[in-house]
């Protein structure tokens, strides 16, 4: 199974909104999944104080990150 790009976030999190806007701004990737950690017990336990987090397989990018860091990380996961 191919890894997928996942944004771990939660409703009402302005940092999560910022991360998603950065993702949309710096890349042409159209396919990613947003996981609300409130709806995923395992994600909540793991990421509750560190969201937003981008994940692709075993690789993770935790907030804070900027456009340059996100661009580099996205190149590294391909």
GROMACS elastic network, one bead per residue, 0.5 to 0.9 nm:
[ bonds ]
;  ai    aj funct       b0    kb
    2    57     6  0.82916   500
    3    56     6  0.59189   500
    3    58     6  0.86576   500
    4    31     6  0.83127   500
    4    32     6  0.67699   500
    4    33     6  0.76435   500
    4    55     6  0.78571   500
    4    56     6  0.55862   500
    4    57     6  0.67490   500
    5    31     6  0.74629   500
    5    33     6  0.63562   500
    5    34     6  0.87224   500
    5    54     6  0.70533   500
    5    55     6  0.57399   500
    5    57     6  0.77532   500
    6    32     6  0.56278   500
    6    34     6  0.57195   500
    6    35     6  0.68549   500
    6    53     6  0.80876   500
    6    54     6  0.56400   500
    6    55     6  0.50963   500
    6    56     6  0.64466   500
    7    16     6  0.83314   500
    7    19     6  0.83817   500
    7    20     6  0.75775   500
    7    32     6  0.73102   500
    7    33     6  0.61672   500
    7    35     6  0.61027   500
    7    36     6  0.84840   500
    7    51     6  0.88139   500
    7    52     6  0.68409   500
    7    53     6  0.57848   500
    7    55     6  0.64477   500
    8    16     6  0.80062   500
    8    33     6  0.84835   500
    8    34     6  0.59568   500
    8    36     6  0.60477   500
    8    37     6  0.63281   500
    8    43     6  0.76422   500
    8    47     6  0.76932   500
    8    51     6  0.63554   500
    8    52     6  0.55722   500
    8    53     6  0.51520   500
    8    54     6  0.62945   500
    8    55     6  0.77444   500
    9    13     6  0.71984   500
    9    15     6  0.86553   500
    9    16     6  0.54825   500
    9    17     6  0.83347   500
    9    34     6  0.69289   500
    9    35     6  0.61213   500
    9    36     6  0.50524   500
    9    37     6  0.60226   500
    9    38     6  0.86382   500
    9    47     6  0.86229   500
    9    48     6  0.88439   500
    9    51     6  0.56268   500
    9    52     6  0.50541   500
    9    53     6  0.70436   500
   10    13     6  0.58345   500
   10    16     6  0.70496   500
   10    34     6  0.88926   500
   10    35     6  0.75840   500
   10    37     6  0.58641   500
   10    38     6  0.66624   500
   10    39     6  0.89072   500
   10    51     6  0.79168   500
   10    52     6  0.81255   500
   11    14     6  0.86352   500
   11    16     6  0.83096   500
   11    17     6  0.88331   500
   11    36     6  0.69607   500
   11    38     6  0.86108   500
   12    15     6  0.89322   500
   12    16     6  0.81938   500
   12    17     6  0.81505   500
   13    16     6  0.52156   500
   13    17     6  0.64257   500
   13    18     6  0.87746   500
   13    51     6  0.85801   500
   13    52     6  0.84227   500
   14    18     6  0.61968   500
   14    19     6  0.86436   500
   15    19     6  0.61741   500
   15    20     6  0.86625   500
   15    51     6  0.78281   500
   15    52     6  0.66302   500
   15    63     6  0.81236   500
   15    64     6  0.86161   500
   16    19     6  0.50144   500
   16    20     6  0.62258   500
   16    21     6  0.86107   500
   16    51     6  0.68324   500
   16    53     6  0.82740   500
   16    63     6  0.87609   500
   17    20     6  0.51796   500
   17    21     6  0.62131   500
   17    22     6  0.86405   500
   17    52     6  0.86115   500
   18    21     6  0.51207   500
   18    22     6  0.61766   500
   18    23     6  0.86032   500
   18    52     6  0.89727   500
   19    22     6  0.50707   500
   19    23     6  0.61767   500
   19    24     6  0.86945   500
   19    52     6  0.67550   500
   19    53     6  0.84339   500
   19    54     6  0.86468   500
   19    63     6  0.79359   500
   19    64     6  0.87104   500
   19    65     6  0.80331   500
   19    66     6  0.84848   500
   20    24     6  0.62258   500
   20    25     6  0.85253   500
   20    34     6  0.88650   500
   20    52     6  0.87959   500
   21    24     6  0.50724   500
   21    25     6  0.60032   500
   21    26     6  0.86592   500
   22    26     6  0.60109   500
   22    27     6  0.83726   500
   22    66     6  0.76107   500
   22    67     6  0.62681   500
   22    70     6  0.79470   500
   23    26     6  0.56539   500
   23    27     6  0.61493   500
   23    28     6  0.87067   500
   23    29     6  0.81612   500
   23    67     6  0.81014   500
   23    70     6  0.75321   500
   23    71     6  0.87593   500
   24    27     6  0.59127   500
   24    28     6  0.71862   500
   24    29     6  0.75604   500
   24    30     6  0.79410   500
   25    28     6  0.80023   500
   25    67     6  0.82800   500
   26    29     6  0.89010   500
   26    67     6  0.64345   500
   26    68     6  0.85361   500
   26    70     6  0.76944   500
   26    71     6  0.65229   500
   27    30     6  0.82265   500
   27    71     6  0.74638   500
   27    74     6  0.83340   500
   29    32     6  0.74145   500
   35    38     6  0.85860   500
   35    39     6  0.76627   500
   35    40     6  0.75969   500
   35    43     6  0.83354   500
   36    39     6  0.56161   500
   36    40     6  0.68877   500
   36    43     6  0.83289   500
   36    44     6  0.84278   500
   37    40     6  0.50206   500
   37    41     6  0.69354   500
   37    42     6  0.80039   500
   37    43     6  0.52334   500
   37    45     6  0.83849   500
   37    46     6  0.89657   500
   37    47     6  0.74099   500
   37    48     6  0.71770   500
   37    51     6  0.87305   500
   38    41     6  0.68593   500
   38    43     6  0.79896   500
   38    44     6  0.60175   500
   38    48     6  0.86741   500
   39    43     6  0.83746   500
   39    44     6  0.79012   500
   40    43     6  0.53033   500
   40    44     6  0.60275   500
   40    45     6  0.86603   500
   41    44     6  0.50112   500
   41    45     6  0.61826   500
   41    46     6  0.86120   500
   42    45     6  0.52341   500
   42    46     6  0.62478   500
   42    47     6  0.85544   500
   43    46     6  0.50557   500
   43    47     6  0.56904   500
   43    48     6  0.74609   500
   44    47     6  0.54000   500
   44    49     6  0.87172   500
   45    48     6  0.60279   500
   45    49     6  0.89977   500
   46    49     6  0.82933   500
   46    50     6  0.83809   500
   47    50     6  0.51092   500
   47    51     6  0.57931   500
   47    52     6  0.80532   500
   47    53     6  0.75625   500
   48    51     6  0.63657   500
   49    52     6  0.89200   500
   50    53     6  0.69492   500
   50    62     6  0.68129   500
   50    63     6  0.68768   500
   51    54     6  0.86830   500
   51    62     6  0.70038   500
   51    63     6  0.65492   500
   52    61     6  0.86727   500
   52    62     6  0.64126   500
   52    63     6  0.56548   500
   52    64     6  0.82302   500
   53    60     6  0.67319   500
   53    61     6  0.56892   500
   53    63     6  0.61399   500
   54    59     6  0.83294   500
   54    60     6  0.55485   500
   54    61     6  0.50585   500
   54    62     6  0.64564   500
   54    63     6  0.84571   500
   55    58     6  0.71608   500
   55    59     6  0.57650   500
   55    61     6  0.64537   500
   55    62     6  0.86171   500
   56    59     6  0.52706   500
   56    60     6  0.64183   500
   56    61     6  0.88611   500
   56    77     6  0.72186   500
   57    60     6  0.79821   500
   57    77     6  0.88885   500
   59    73     6  0.89670   500
   59    77     6  0.74410   500
   60    73     6  0.87552   500
   61    64     6  0.86004   500
   61    65     6  0.77272   500
   61    69     6  0.89062   500
   61    70     6  0.78490   500
   61    73     6  0.73541   500
   62    65     6  0.70822   500
   63    66     6  0.86730   500
   65    68     6  0.80297   500
   65    69     6  0.58153   500
   65    70     6  0.64596   500
   66    69     6  0.53572   500
   66    70     6  0.61006   500
   66    71     6  0.85661   500
   67    70     6  0.50919   500
   67    71     6  0.60243   500
   67    72     6  0.86206   500
   68    71     6  0.51279   500
   68    72     6  0.62509   500
   68    73     6  0.86100   500
   69    72     6  0.51924   500
   69    73     6  0.61088   500
   69    74     6  0.85856   500
   70    73     6  0.50608   500
   70    74     6  0.60635   500
   70    75     6  0.86036   500
   71    74     6  0.51953   500
   71    75     6  0.62965   500
   71    76     6  0.87053   500
   72    75     6  0.51699   500
   72    76     6  0.62408   500
   72    77     6  0.88798   500
   73    76     6  0.50353   500
   73    77     6  0.63898   500
   74    77     6  0.53458   500
   74    78     6  0.67247   500
   75    78     6  0.55665   500
